[in-house]
Amino acid sequence: MSLADYPKDKRALTERIHANLARVKSLRGGLAKGVAADRTALRAWQAGRLARTHADLLVSDRYRPAAEFFLSDLYGPKDVSKRDGEVERILPSLVALLPAGAIQSLAMALEVDALSEALDALLVEKLRAEQRDPARPLAIDEKRYAAAYRACANRAEREQQIELIDAIGTVLDKVAHKPLITAAVDLARGPAHLAGLGEIHEFLERGLHAFRHMSRADEFLAIIRRRETALMDRLFAGAPDPFATPD
């Protein structure tokens, strides 16, 4: 779904949030100990790959906060179950407390989370299928990862993941430069923590701070989109060195 197609009114966003929370709960709920460990191992490996692919952004004075936000809060292995629990517990109050732009950012983040859970679950399944000894920790390297990635045969979902990440960045960039919205998020800090919504509020503050610091986000988002799309293309094409250092 592109940003143009994404809901903007609070009622539709609330429905979207409910649907993705249910999907995440279903995917995460009741994971066997070994599967949970495999998922953690996969996300740690992917976090390392992302840090290598975007190493230049992580050391840039301008882009570092946004890169860290993307790699930890959206793409990375960070455990966001507490944030999701807060949303589910007090969603009506949250919707009343925050402006629509902030709610849209959160709704998209939850959608990426649900999609990433589904993608990772299938990837773990394919990696495990190639590993003969089920008692050993999941073995992941570039060759195994590339083979499992291709075996998933889910290019449309991978494209959707990149598109959603880009859409979140676009929304955050717009919201971050609207003084009334950022002021509303700042004023909500105390009430949010008192209401048990500290994790959600900190997520929004980190994103808004990162995009304000960067000023305009178009170049940053274009770099992320170009690199991740090129990597996806190389992986599905079976390129000999798909993880080569990007431009």
LONU-669469 format. One line per field, with one value per residue: y, x, z of N, C-alpha, C in turn; residue in one letter; chain. Coordinates in pm, 1 decimal. Atoms other than C-alpha are relative to their C-alpha. Last residue first. Layout:
<lumgus>
n.v = c(Y_...)
n.u = c(X_...)
n.w = c(Z_...)
ca.v = c(Y_...)
ca.u = c(X_...)
ca.w = c(Z_...)
c.v = c(Y_...)
c.u = c(X_...)
c.w = c(Z_...)
type = c(A_...)
mol = c(A_...)
</lumgus>
This chain:
<lumgus>
n.v = c(-124.9_-82.7_-135.1_-89.3_-91.9_-93.6_-75.0_66.7_-63.3_95.1_38.2_80.3_124.4_89.8_44.2_93.3_123.6_62.6_55.4_118.4_108.1_48.4_69.7_123.2_89.9_52.1_103.7_113.9_69.2_63.0_144.1_69.1_-100.2_23.4_-16.5_-144.4_-65.6_40.6_-65.2_-141.9_-18.9_35.9_-107.4_-115.1_40.7_-6.6_-140.0_-52.4_66.2_-54.1_0.1_126.2_94.8_26.1_83.4_131.3_82.7_29.9_84.3_128.3_-23.9_-39.3_121.0_87.3_-56.6_34.2_143.6_30.0_-39.0_-72.4_-140.9_-58.8_-30.4_-103.2_-121.8_-60.1_-55.9_-115.4_-111.3_-46.5_-78.2_-130.1_-70.6_-47.6_-110.4_-117.6_-38.5_-71.6_-133.2_-72.6_-37.3_-104.1_-131.0_-96.9_-37.5_-54.0_109.0_33.6_-118.4_2.9_115.0_-28.0_-101.0_62.9_99.7_-65.9_-76.0_-100.4_-46.6_-31.0_-136.6_-105.6_-34.4_-94.7_28.4_140.2_34.8_32.1_114.0_123.4_21.3_41.7_133.1_95.5_9.6_83.4_135.6_67.1_26.2_105.0_125.3_52.3_55.3_121.2_100.6_52.0_78.9_128.5_74.8_54.3_105.7_117.6_52.3_64.4_129.1_88.5_31.8_104.7_-47.1_-36.2_-79.7_-131.7_-67.5_-36.5_-116.7_-116.0_-60.3_-131.3_-21.3_83.0_-41.2_-130.5_24.1_55.0_-107.1_-90.6_58.0_-106.1_58.4_-51.8_109.2_76.9_115.0_47.0_-2.0_56.6_131.6_99.2_22.0_79.2_136.2_65.1_27.0_103.3_113.2_-35.1_-92.7_-134.5_-87.3_9.3_-79.8_-141.3_-46.7_-143.7_-60.1_0.2_-92.0_-137.1_-25.3_-16.1_-130.3_-103.3_7.5_-51.1_-146.5_-56.9_14.6_-96.8_-132.7_-13.6_-19.0_-135.2_-92.2_6.5_-58.5_96.8_47.9_143.8_74.2_13.1_46.9_134.7_88.4_15.7_80.5_137.8_52.5_36.9_114.4_120.6_34.1_55.8_133.5_84.7_35.2_101.2_121.3_75.6_-38.9_-121.9_-79.9_31.9_88.1_-62.6_-103.5_-123.9_-119.7)
n.u = c(-60.8_80.1_13.9_-111.7_-20.6_112.9_-38.7_-107.6_-128.9_-108.3_-64.1_93.6_30.9_-115.0_-13.2_108.6_-34.8_-108.4_58.7_76.1_-87.9_-82.3_84.7_49.8_-114.6_-36.4_96.9_-16.4_-122.0_15.6_-26.9_77.0_61.6_-46.8_-145.2_-26.4_34.3_-93.5_-129.8_14.2_17.8_-125.8_-97.5_35.6_-14.2_-143.6_-37.4_53.1_-73.1_-134.2_-30.2_-64.4_99.6_95.4_-68.2_-24.9_120.5_40.6_-100.8_59.1_90.4_-80.8_-69.3_100.6_31.0_-111.8_2.8_115.8_-15.6_124.2_-17.3_-110.3_43.8_103.8_-62.6_-76.6_95.0_64.7_-94.4_-15.3_118.8_-11.2_-108.0_52.5_91.7_-80.1_-76.0_90.1_18.2_-125.8_-2.7_101.5_-48.4_101.9_77.4_126.6_96.4_55.8_74.5_129.4_75.2_40.3_105.3_123.3_43.0_51.7_-107.1_30.7_-121.6_18.6_48.9_-102.2_-37.3_95.5_9.0_29.7_-94.2_-130.5_17.3_3.1_-134.6_-85.4_43.3_-49.6_-144.1_-21.9_45.3_-103.3_-115.3_38.4_17.1_-134.2_-53.1_75.2_-32.4_-132.4_18.9_59.1_-105.9_-89.9_72.8_4.8_-136.5_-30.1_69.4_-75.8_-127.4_18.7_53.5_-99.6_-110.8_47.9_53.2_-112.6_-63.1_90.3_7.0_61.1_65.7_120.2_97.3_54.8_90.5_123.1_69.3_52.7_122.4_101.1_124.7_51.6_45.2_-92.9_-56.7_81.2_144.3_37.5_-60.2_45.3_143.4_14.2_-45.7_102.9_120.5_-14.4_92.0_136.5_57.2_25.9_-108.4_-12.2_107.6_-29.4_-103.4_22.7_50.8_-107.4_-103.8_46.5_-3.3_-139.6_-40.8_49.0_-79.4_-133.5_9.3_18.5_-126.8_-93.5_45.3_-34.7_-145.3_-26.4_39.3_-98.8_-126.5_-81.8_-119.8_-21.7_57.4_-94.5_-129.8_13.5_23.0_-126.6_-88.9_48.8_-30.0_-141.4_-25.0_58.1_-83.4_-124.1_32.7_25.4_-130.8_-57.5_81.8_-30.3_87.2_-47.1_101.5_6.9_113.6_121.4_41.3_-76.2_84.6)
n.w = c(46.9_90.9_-54.6_32.2_-112.1_-17.8_-119.7_-73.5_30.3_-27.0_125.9_77.8_-70.9_11.2_139.0_27.3_-70.3_75.3_122.0_-38.3_-44.9_110.9_97.7_-61.0_-19.1_132.0_35.5_-90.1_41.2_131.3_-4.0_103.6_86.2_136.8_3.9_-14.6_126.8_105.1_-23.8_33.3_143.9_67.3_-22.1_83.5_140.0_28.4_13.4_126.3_108.4_15.4_142.4_33.5_49.0_-108.7_-99.6_58.7_-1.6_-137.7_-66.7_-40.6_-112.7_-116.4_-45.7_-61.9_-131.4_-88.1_-28.3_-83.5_-140.1_-29.2_34.5_-77.2_-136.2_3.7_50.5_-109.5_-96.8_62.6_2.9_-138.1_-33.4_66.3_-69.1_-127.5_26.2_36.1_-118.4_-89.9_56.8_-23.2_-142.0_-20.0_44.0_-42.9_119.2_-50.3_-15.7_131.7_47.0_-68.9_50.5_138.2_-2.2_-48.8_99.1_120.2_63.6_103.0_67.2_141.4_24.6_2.3_-137.5_-59.1_-143.0_-28.1_-106.8_58.1_90.3_-79.1_-52.7_111.2_45.1_-99.3_21.5_118.2_-32.4_-78.9_85.7_94.8_-74.5_-26.9_124.1_31.3_-101.0_35.2_121.8_-39.7_-69.0_101.8_70.7_-86.2_-9.9_127.4_0.5_-88.3_64.2_100.6_128.6_101.2_-51.8_-43.1_118.2_85.0_-62.0_11.7_133.3_-20.3_-129.2_-12.1_101.3_-39.4_-111.7_55.8_72.6_-102.5_-56.4_-9.2_-48.5_-126.3_-86.4_-81.2_68.8_112.0_-26.7_-129.7_-20.4_96.9_-20.7_-123.0_30.1_80.7_-81.0_-103.5_15.1_38.9_-98.6_51.5_-47.9_-145.7_-59.4_22.7_-93.7_-18.6_123.9_99.9_-46.9_21.8_143.9_39.1_-52.3_91.3_122.5_-33.0_-8.1_133.5_72.8_-57.3_42.1_141.9_5.0_-49.0_107.2_107.4_-45.0_-74.2_69.2_-8.0_-111.3_-110.6_48.0_52.9_-114.6_-71.0_83.9_-2.9_-133.0_-2.0_87.3_-59.9_-115.2_54.1_51.5_-116.9_-55.0_88.4_-9.4_-121.5_-110.7_-65.8_-70.6_-142.1_-28.7_51.8_-94.6_7.2_0.0)
ca.v = c(309.7_-16.2_-257.6_-603.2_-804.1_-970.2_-1120.3_-1398.9_-1257.9_-1505.6_-1280.1_-1271.3_-1160.0_-904.5_-743.3_-727.9_-566.2_-308.3_-232.6_-192.5_38.4_256.4_288.7_374.8_627.5_785.4_817.9_1005.8_1232.7_1322.7_1374.5_1752.1_1896.2_1603.8_1718.5_1760.5_1407.2_1250.7_1449.2_1339.0_973.3_972.3_1163.5_916.4_612.5_794.2_854.4_490.6_366.4_621.3_530.3_429.6_706.5_906.7_869.3_994.5_1278.4_1404.9_1375.9_1500.3_1859.3_1750.4_1563.9_1868.5_2095.3_1865.3_1886.7_2265.4_2323.1_2121.6_2025.5_1687.0_1592.0_1614.1_1425.9_1168.7_1105.7_1062.7_837.3_616.4_597.8_487.3_209.4_111.0_92.9_-118.1_-365.7_-370.4_-463.4_-751.5_-861.8_-855.9_-1045.8_-1338.6_-1639.1_-1761.3_-1976.9_-1665.1_-1543.0_-1892.1_-1906.5_-1552.0_-1621.4_-1942.7_-1773.5_-1462.3_-1655.2_-1790.5_-2106.6_-2151.9_-2295.9_-2674.3_-2917.4_-2923.4_-3079.2_-3088.4_-2717.7_-2644.8_-2660.3_-2435.5_-2152.5_-2188.1_-2179.0_-1885.7_-1696.3_-1771.2_-1639.3_-1337.9_-1232.7_-1270.3_-1074.9_-809.1_-762.2_-719.9_-473.1_-279.3_-248.0_-140.1_131.0_241.2_279.9_474.0_719.9_759.8_826.9_1101.1_1263.6_1235.9_1435.3_1252.9_1238.3_1123.3_836.8_736.1_740.6_507.9_280.9_215.9_-147.9_-232.9_57.1_-12.0_-378.2_-282.7_-59.9_-336.1_-587.1_-361.6_-580.4_-421.6_-648.8_-378.7_-249.8_-0.1_108.8_14.2_50.5_330.6_529.6_485.7_603.2_905.0_1002.1_946.8_1142.2_1489.8_1411.8_1110.7_807.2_590.5_705.8_580.6_240.8_186.8_-157.4_-260.0_-153.8_-321.7_-647.5_-637.6_-579.9_-870.1_-1102.7_-988.3_-1034.4_-1388.3_-1486.4_-1348.6_-1539.4_-1859.0_-1814.8_-1767.4_-2078.6_-2282.0_-2167.5_-2240.1_-1931.1_-1917.7_-1570.0_-1392.6_-1439.6_-1418.5_-1116.2_-945.6_-1007.4_-885.6_-571.1_-524.7_-538.2_-310.5_-52.0_-50.9_-2.5_288.9_438.6_427.6_610.7_859.3_983.7_945.9_597.3_485.9_490.8_793.0_648.0_339.8_0.0)
ca.u = c(2707.2_2634.5_2893.3_2829.1_2561.1_2430.4_2768.1_2700.9_2361.0_2075.3_1821.8_1601.2_1895.4_2021.0_1678.6_1628.2_1969.6_1886.9_1553.9_1721.8_1986.2_1749.8_1486.0_1739.6_1918.2_1590.5_1474.2_1791.0_1771.3_1406.3_1441.5_1472.4_1591.1_1794.5_1754.8_1379.6_1362.8_1552.5_1357.0_1025.8_1124.6_1264.9_961.1_719.6_892.7_923.2_547.5_474.1_702.2_565.7_202.4_122.0_-133.3_104.8_372.8_138.2_6.8_361.9_480.4_155.9_281.0_572.7_339.8_111.8_411.5_525.6_181.1_152.4_508.2_464.8_815.3_827.9_485.2_589.1_916.5_742.0_490.2_760.5_966.6_666.9_595.8_953.7_929.7_593.7_734.0_1031.2_800.4_561.5_845.5_933.3_568.0_553.3_883.8_760.1_939.2_1050.8_1314.4_1497.5_1543.1_1647.0_1924.1_2043.6_2046.7_2242.0_2506.2_2532.0_2561.3_2306.4_2321.6_2026.0_2142.9_2188.7_1917.4_1751.7_2063.7_2022.0_1992.9_1833.2_1475.3_1573.6_1670.1_1340.7_1133.2_1332.0_1261.2_890.3_874.3_1086.9_849.8_544.0_705.9_823.3_465.7_331.4_606.1_563.8_193.0_267.6_501.3_232.9_-23.5_228.3_301.4_-72.5_-135.9_129.2_-31.5_-377.9_-278.0_-228.4_-439.2_-775.3_-618.8_-413.0_-714.8_-902.0_-593.4_-537.8_-446.6_-373.6_-133.9_46.0_88.3_233.3_491.3_581.6_608.9_855.0_1163.2_1437.6_1573.2_1598.3_1395.5_1155.7_1268.2_1638.1_1753.1_1513.6_1573.8_1951.6_1944.7_1732.1_1966.8_2279.8_2164.6_2308.1_2621.2_2684.8_2835.6_2522.6_2448.9_2790.1_2734.9_2409.0_2478.3_2695.1_2440.2_2163.8_2358.3_2420.9_2051.9_1970.1_2192.8_2031.0_1686.7_1770.3_1911.3_1604.2_1372.0_1571.3_1548.1_1171.6_1147.1_1344.3_1131.5_807.7_615.9_279.8_188.1_426.1_240.2_-107.9_-16.1_131.3_-184.4_-413.0_-202.7_-220.8_-600.7_-647.3_-407.1_-590.2_-925.6_-780.3_-639.2_-984.1_-1133.5_-847.4_-867.8_-565.2_-594.7_-311.0_-373.2_-151.5_118.3_136.9_0.0)
ca.w = c(-375.7_-194.1_-50.8_-195.3_-15.5_-332.4_-425.8_-678.5_-782.9_-732.4_-904.1_-593.0_-380.0_-632.7_-669.9_-291.5_-250.7_-519.1_-350.4_-9.9_-153.4_-356.3_-81.8_188.0_-35.0_-151.6_208.8_304.8_-1.0_61.6_436.9_463.8_797.2_937.2_1297.1_1252.7_1114.7_1404.7_1664.4_1511.8_1510.0_1862.6_1991.0_1830.1_1982.3_2316.5_2315.7_2245.8_2525.3_2771.9_2719.9_3076.7_3122.8_3341.4_3074.7_2801.8_3020.0_3075.9_2715.2_2555.5_2547.7_2327.9_2089.2_2067.1_2005.9_1726.7_1571.4_1599.8_1478.7_1156.8_1042.9_1216.4_1081.2_715.8_766.8_985.0_707.3_441.0_666.3_736.0_361.9_285.7_542.4_394.4_40.6_151.9_327.1_30.7_-203.3_25.4_28.3_-351.6_-376.6_-173.7_-321.3_24.1_-145.7_-263.1_96.0_210.5_-52.3_28.4_404.3_363.8_145.8_364.8_689.1_931.8_1141.8_1376.3_1706.9_1694.6_1802.8_1459.4_1301.1_924.4_856.8_519.8_650.9_941.6_705.6_515.0_834.0_969.9_646.2_672.6_1028.8_934.4_657.0_882.8_1165.9_918.7_793.4_1146.1_1241.1_916.9_992.8_1350.1_1218.1_971.4_1250.5_1460.4_1181.0_1114.1_1482.1_1477.3_1174.3_1331.9_1640.3_1973.1_2290.1_2153.8_1957.5_2259.4_2487.5_2250.1_2215.3_2586.5_2628.6_2266.5_2219.4_2546.2_2456.3_2120.3_2288.5_2532.7_2245.6_2063.2_2113.8_1901.4_1628.5_1358.8_1067.2_1226.6_1572.9_1567.2_1206.0_1114.8_1433.5_1408.3_1047.3_1140.7_1425.9_1206.4_900.2_951.8_1148.1_921.8_1095.6_1075.7_720.8_601.9_763.8_573.8_427.0_722.3_985.7_786.9_774.2_1148.2_1213.9_982.8_1185.4_1511.7_1358.3_1248.4_1588.4_1768.3_1533.5_1585.9_1964.2_1939.7_1724.5_1978.3_2271.6_2089.5_1984.1_2161.8_2049.0_1816.4_1487.8_1640.2_1850.5_1544.9_1342.1_1621.3_1660.2_1283.4_1273.2_1575.4_1428.3_1095.2_1267.3_1464.8_1144.4_983.6_1281.3_1306.0_949.1_722.5_576.4_341.7_-32.4_-107.3_121.0_-98.8_0.0)
c.v = c(99.7_125.2_88.6_139.4_93.6_103.5_102.8_71.5_-62.9_54.9_-102.9_-46.8_-88.3_-134.3_-100.2_-56.8_-106.8_-132.2_-72.5_-65.1_-127.7_-119.7_-60.5_-82.0_-134.2_-97.6_-61.6_-114.3_-125.1_-77.8_-64.7_-146.2_-70.0_111.1_-6.4_27.0_151.4_74.0_-31.4_75.6_146.4_24.1_-30.3_113.3_118.7_-42.6_13.9_143.4_52.9_-58.0_52.4_-12.9_-135.5_-103.8_-33.0_-92.6_-140.4_-86.2_-39.7_-85.7_-129.5_18.9_31.2_-128.2_-86.9_56.2_-38.9_-147.2_-37.4_36.2_81.1_149.2_75.6_44.9_114.2_130.5_68.7_67.7_125.7_119.8_54.0_89.7_139.9_77.0_57.7_121.5_126.2_46.3_84.2_142.0_76.2_48.9_110.9_143.6_99.2_45.6_48.3_-105.6_-30.2_114.8_-5.8_-114.2_24.8_99.1_-65.3_-100.0_55.1_61.5_95.9_57.9_27.1_137.4_112.6_43.7_100.8_-28.6_-138.9_-42.7_-45.4_-123.0_-131.2_-26.0_-52.5_-142.2_-97.4_-19.8_-94.6_-143.4_-77.4_-36.5_-115.2_-130.4_-62.7_-66.7_-131.8_-112.1_-59.5_-89.1_-137.3_-82.8_-65.8_-116.6_-128.3_-59.5_-75.6_-138.4_-94.2_-38.6_-111.9_48.3_55.0_93.0_140.0_80.2_51.1_128.2_118.6_76.9_129.8_34.2_-75.9_44.1_128.3_-27.5_-49.6_113.6_89.0_-52.4_112.3_-64.1_46.4_-103.6_-98.0_-128.3_-59.1_-11.6_-62.0_-139.1_-108.0_-31.2_-89.9_-143.3_-71.4_-22.5_-101.2_-118.8_29.4_87.6_143.8_86.0_3.2_90.2_148.4_61.2_151.8_70.8_6.2_101.8_142.9_31.1_28.6_139.8_110.8_-0.4_63.0_152.3_63.9_-2.7_107.7_139.5_18.4_31.0_144.1_96.3_2.7_63.1_-99.7_-51.3_-149.2_-93.3_-25.4_-57.2_-145.4_-97.5_-25.8_-91.3_-145.6_-47.3_-45.0_-124.2_-127.9_-46.6_-70.1_-143.0_-91.0_-46.2_-113.3_-130.0_-97.4_42.6_120.9_88.1_-21.1_-81.7_64.8_99.9_124.4)
c.u = c(8.0_75.1_-73.9_-28.2_118.0_21.2_-108.7_42.0_110.0_136.3_110.1_60.3_-94.3_-28.3_113.3_11.4_-106.6_41.0_106.1_-66.2_-77.3_84.9_84.5_-78.1_-46.6_116.5_32.4_-93.0_23.0_124.1_3.5_41.8_-82.7_-43.1_52.1_149.1_11.9_-28.1_97.4_131.3_-6.8_-11.2_131.8_101.9_-27.2_29.6_147.7_46.6_-45.5_76.1_140.2_34.9_59.9_-103.5_-93.2_66.8_22.5_-124.1_-43.1_97.4_-60.4_-87.3_84.8_64.3_-101.3_-21.9_112.9_-5.0_-118.2_0.1_-129.4_15.2_107.2_-39.3_-101.2_64.4_73.7_-96.4_-61.0_93.9_7.2_-118.1_16.2_105.1_-55.3_-90.0_82.3_71.6_-90.4_-8.1_127.7_-0.5_-102.0_42.2_-112.1_-91.9_-134.5_-109.0_-65.8_-88.9_-139.3_-84.8_-52.5_-116.8_-131.3_-53.5_-56.9_130.0_-38.7_127.7_-6.6_-63.0_102.5_36.9_-94.0_-22.6_-33.5_102.4_132.1_-8.0_7.5_143.7_90.2_-34.7_63.6_148.4_24.2_-39.4_107.8_117.1_-32.5_-6.1_137.0_53.6_-69.3_39.7_132.9_-22.3_-50.7_111.1_88.9_-69.1_2.8_141.1_27.9_-62.5_84.7_131.5_-0.7_-65.2_90.3_114.7_-49.0_-46.7_115.4_59.5_-96.4_-13.1_-78.3_-78.5_-130.4_-109.0_-64.8_-102.4_-133.9_-76.6_-59.9_-129.7_-101.7_-133.5_-62.9_-62.1_69.3_53.1_-84.1_-150.8_-38.9_51.5_-51.4_-146.3_-15.3_38.4_-110.5_-127.2_2.1_-95.7_-146.2_-60.9_-16.4_112.7_12.5_-107.2_28.4_101.3_-7.8_-44.8_115.9_105.9_-41.7_14.2_145.1_37.6_-42.2_88.7_134.2_-1.1_-10.2_132.9_95.4_-37.3_47.1_149.5_26.7_-30.7_103.2_134.6_75.3_119.5_31.3_-49.8_98.2_135.3_-10.3_-15.8_132.8_92.3_-43.9_46.0_145.6_34.6_-50.7_91.3_125.7_-31.3_-15.0_136.2_58.0_-80.3_16.8_-89.3_61.2_-104.4_-22.8_-124.4_-130.7_-54.0_87.9)
c.w = c(114.4_-44.1_-98.9_54.0_-22.7_108.9_31.7_128.0_84.7_-35.8_20.3_-132.7_-81.4_67.5_-14.0_-141.4_-24.6_64.7_-81.6_-122.0_32.9_42.1_-112.0_-102.1_56.2_10.6_-135.1_-39.4_85.6_-42.5_-137.7_-7.8_-106.7_-95.3_-143.3_-13.1_7.6_-129.7_-113.1_20.3_-39.2_-150.3_-69.4_15.4_-93.0_-143.4_-32.7_-22.0_-136.6_-116.8_-28.6_-146.4_-35.2_-40.8_115.9_100.9_-55.1_7.5_141.2_78.9_53.5_124.1_123.4_52.6_73.5_139.8_94.1_37.8_88.9_148.8_12.9_-24.8_77.0_140.6_-3.9_-43.4_114.3_96.7_-58.4_4.6_142.2_36.3_-58.5_79.6_130.3_-20.4_-27.3_125.6_89.6_-56.6_34.0_144.2_27.3_-34.9_32.0_-113.3_51.5_13.3_-134.0_-47.3_62.9_-55.8_-141.4_-2.9_42.1_-101.7_-130.2_-49.9_-112.4_-58.8_-149.7_-16.5_5.5_140.8_65.8_147.7_53.0_104.8_-61.3_-90.1_77.2_47.2_-111.3_-42.4_98.6_-25.8_-117.3_34.4_74.5_-91.4_-94.8_78.3_22.3_-126.2_-31.7_95.4_-47.2_-121.7_43.0_63.6_-105.1_-70.0_81.8_0.5_-129.3_4.0_82.8_-67.1_-103.5_-129.1_-109.4_36.4_34.8_-120.7_-84.6_59.0_-7.9_-131.7_4.1_126.5_18.3_-97.3_48.2_108.8_-52.5_-65.6_108.2_60.8_21.7_36.2_130.4_92.3_95.3_-62.1_-113.1_16.3_133.7_34.2_-94.7_27.9_122.1_-33.1_-78.0_82.5_114.0_9.9_-30.9_109.1_-50.6_55.7_151.9_60.9_-16.1_97.5_10.4_-128.4_-99.0_40.4_-30.7_-147.6_-36.3_47.5_-96.7_-124.6_37.1_6.3_-138.9_-75.1_51.6_-50.8_-144.1_-5.0_40.7_-112.5_-112.4_31.7_88.4_-77.9_-8.3_109.7_114.5_-42.3_-45.5_117.1_69.6_-81.4_11.6_137.1_7.5_-82.6_65.1_114.1_-51.8_-43.6_121.5_51.3_-84.6_11.0_116.8_116.0_69.8_69.4_149.2_34.1_-45.3_101.5_0.0)
type = c(D_P_T_A_F_P_D_P_A_G_A_F_L_R_D_M_L_A_T_E_R_R_R_I_I_A_L_F_E_D_A_R_S_M_H_R_F_A_H_L_G_R_E_L_F_E_H_I_E_G_L_G_A_L_H_A_P_G_R_A_L_D_V_A_A_T_I_L_P_K_H_A_V_K_D_L_V_T_G_I_A_D_I_L_E_I_Q_Q_E_R_E_A_R_N_A_C_A_R_Y_A_A_A_Y_R_K_E_D_I_A_L_P_R_A_P_D_R_Q_E_A_R_L_K_E_V_L_L_A_D_L_A_E_S_L_A_D_V_E_L_A_M_A_L_S_Q_I_A_G_A_P_L_L_A_V_L_S_P_L_I_R_E_V_E_G_D_R_K_S_V_D_K_P_G_Y_L_D_S_L_F_F_E_A_A_P_R_Y_R_D_S_V_L_L_D_A_H_T_R_A_L_R_G_A_Q_W_A_R_L_A_T_R_D_A_A_V_G_K_A_L_G_G_R_L_S_K_V_R_A_L_N_A_H_I_R_E_T_L_A_R_K_D_K_P_Y_D_A_L_S_M)
mol = c(A_A_A_A_A_A_A_A_A_A_A_A_A_A_A_A_A_A_A_A_A_A_A_A_A_A_A_A_A_A_A_A_A_A_A_A_A_A_A_A_A_A_A_A_A_A_A_A_A_A_A_A_A_A_A_A_A_A_A_A_A_A_A_A_A_A_A_A_A_A_A_A_A_A_A_A_A_A_A_A_A_A_A_A_A_A_A_A_A_A_A_A_A_A_A_A_A_A_A_A_A_A_A_A_A_A_A_A_A_A_A_A_A_A_A_A_A_A_A_A_A_A_A_A_A_A_A_A_A_A_A_A_A_A_A_A_A_A_A_A_A_A_A_A_A_A_A_A_A_A_A_A_A_A_A_A_A_A_A_A_A_A_A_A_A_A_A_A_A_A_A_A_A_A_A_A_A_A_A_A_A_A_A_A_A_A_A_A_A_A_A_A_A_A_A_A_A_A_A_A_A_A_A_A_A_A_A_A_A_A_A_A_A_A_A_A_A_A_A_A_A_A_A_A_A_A_A_A_A_A_A_A_A_A_A_A_A_A_A_A_A_A_A_A_A_A_A)
</lumgus>
